[in-house]
Amino acid sequence: MVGLALVTAPSLPPPFAVPLPARMADTGGGSQLITAVAPAPGSATGRVTWWERHAGHWFEAGSAEARFGSNGLAEGAGRRQGTSTTPTGLYDLPYGFGIRRAPAGTRIRYRPVTPDSWWCQDNASSAYNRWAEPLPGDCRPGEAEHLVTYEAQYAHALVIGFNYDRPVRNRGAGIFLHVHGKGATAGCVSVPERAMRAILRWADPRRRPHIAVGTETGPLSVTRY
């Protein structure tokens, strides 16, 4: 009697063996992506990873520990200003800026911070959620960030396009990817300075980089975006 060979179906890779961008609903259509992921909605820490797409596949280009808002993360579409939450969602990266000069090799537009540079967060101002230089008369100084005073955080930064193209009042203003301060942020995403400089050198506007912010699982999972 001739024995029959046992044929087994090839095993599929576990879900987390698939690169995170390949499991996402949308990556912005470009070939560069930053993911900022917290373990849970109330987490103020997590991880930022930057990815590149080559020949149809995503590859990790770098990674660093990250900090989020002191009250964790909130759905971007319903977030409220002043809640110290980081908005989840998929966003473009309009430009970079910094008190220090752009790292050598930076290709994304980079705006130098001067003593007259402000970010207006005044809901009544025509400059709401915009860089203002100098501060316009309808934006109260107490409702704006004087960028040059944040020496550590804004040494280098990227604007996150949350509520940026068509700002909705009271949703939030001044959400950036920036260098760590002393602790959790007021709603931004922060990383160590070395990582921030690496991201600026890596980002290529021709490859349409985006950032996706979310949790590992659940209703705010980064894979939803």
N, C-alpha and C positions, 0 to 999 in steps of 0.2 A: 504494500500500500504506500503510495507516494504521499509524503507529508505535505500539508498546506502551509505556506509561509504566512505568518501573521502580519497583516498589513495594518498599520496605525496611521491615523490622520496626523498631519503635521500640527504641532501645538502652536497656538497663537501667542504672540508676545503679550505680557500683562499690560494693562492700560497705561501704567506709568512708565513703561519702556518707550512709549511713543512720545516724542518731544511735545511739550506743552502747546506750542503754537499750532501743531497739527491736530490738536483736540479742541481747538477753539472755534466758535461759530464764525468769527470774523477777525482778521488781523490787520485790516486797514488797506489791503490791496498792494502793499509794498513788499520789499524783501528784507526789511529790518523791523524788528519789534522789540520793545521792552515790556517785560511782564513784572508787575509789582504785586506780590501775592502775600496775603496774611493768612494765618491758620484759621481764624474765625472773625466774625464781624467786630467783636469787641477788642481785638488784638491791636496793640500799638507798635508791634514789631513784626517783621516778616523777611521777605527776600526779594531783591530786584535781580532779574536776569536779562541780559540782552542777547538777542538771537539774530542770525542771518539765514536767509534762504538761498540755497545754491542747487541748481539742477533739480528743482522740485522738492527739496528736502530742507528741513530746518536744523540748524546746528547752533549750539550754545557758543557765544563769543566771550562771555564773561558773566560774573555773578558776584553779588555782595549782600551783606546783611542790610536791612532797610528799617526805617521807622515811619510810622503813619501818625494820624491825628491822635491826640491823647484820649479821645472817646471812640477810637476805632474807625471803622469804615461805614459808609452809608450809600444807598443807591443814589447815583448821580442825578437822576431825573427828579428826585424828590428831596434832595438835600437842602438844608436851610443854612444860611450864612450865620456864623458865630457859634456853630455847634461843635467846633473842634473835631470834625469828622473828615476823613479823606473820601472824596467822591469816587465811587466805582464806575467803570465804564471803559470804553475805548476812545482814545483821544489822539489828535495830531500834536505835533511839537512845533509850534510856529517859529520860535527862534530861541537862541541862548543869550545869556547875559552874565555879567560878573563885575565885581569890584576889581578882581585881578585880570590880567590879560588872558586872552583865550590860549589854551594849551596849543603848542606847536602841532600843526596838522589839522586843526579844527576847520571843517568845511561848512558846517551849518552857520547861518547868519548869527553873529555874536555882537551884542550891544554892550558897550562899556558903561558902567555905572558912574555917574558924576555926582557931585554934591547937590545938583538940582533934580536928581532922578527920584521919582515917586511912583508908587502903584496905587491908584485910586480905588477905594472900596466903599465910597460914599454912594448909597443907593439913589440919592437925589441928584447926583452929578452927571453931566453929559459925558464925563470921562470914566464912568463906572467900569471896573475891570479892565483898565488900560494903563499902560505906562504913560506917565505925564511928566513933562520936563519943560518948564517948571510946573509946579502944582497950580492947576487952574483955580480961579476964584470961587467956582461953585463946588469945589471938593475940599471939605474940611480936613485940616491936618490930622485931627484925631481919628478920622475915618480913612486914613491912607498910610501906607508903609513908606517911610523914608529909606530907600534901599541901601544907601551907603552906611547906615547905622548897623546893619546886620553883617558885620565883618566876616564872621565864620560862615553863616548859612549862604550868603550871596557872594562868597568868593567866586563861585561858579554855579550856574543854574540853567535849567531849560524851562521855558514856559510850557505848561500842560494846557492843552486847548479846551479845558473844562469851562463851559458857560462863556466862551470867548467870542465866537463868530457873531452871535446875536444874544448878547447878555440878557438874562432874565433877572430882574431885580430881586434881591433877597436870597438868591440861590447860592451865591458865593463868588468871591473874587480873589485873585492872587494865589492860584494853585500852581505850585512849581515842583520840579524835581531839583533838589538842591543839596548842598553839603550839610552834614549833621550839625546840629546845635548841641545844647546841653542835654536834651531829652526828646520826648515825643514832640511832634509838630502841632501846629494849629489847624492842620488839614492838608498840608503838603506831603510829599514823599521825600525822604532824605536818605542819603547814603554817605559813606566815608569820602573824604576829599579825593583820595586816590582813585576811587571808583568813578566819581563824578568827572574827573579829568579824563579817564579812560573812555567814558561814554561820549564825551564831547569830541574826542579824537575819532571815535568809531562812527558816529552819526553822519550819514551821507544823505543830504536832501534829495539827491537823484534817486535814492532807493526808498523814499517816502516812509521814513520811520514813524512809528506810532507807539503809544504806551497803553497797555491794558492793565487796569487796576481791579483787583477782586480778591476773593477768598479761595481757599483750596477746594472747598465743596459748599453745597447749600445754595440758598437763593441768590447770594452775591458771588457765586463761583465765577472765577475769571474765564472759565470756558464758555460762559453765556455770551461773552462779548466778542 
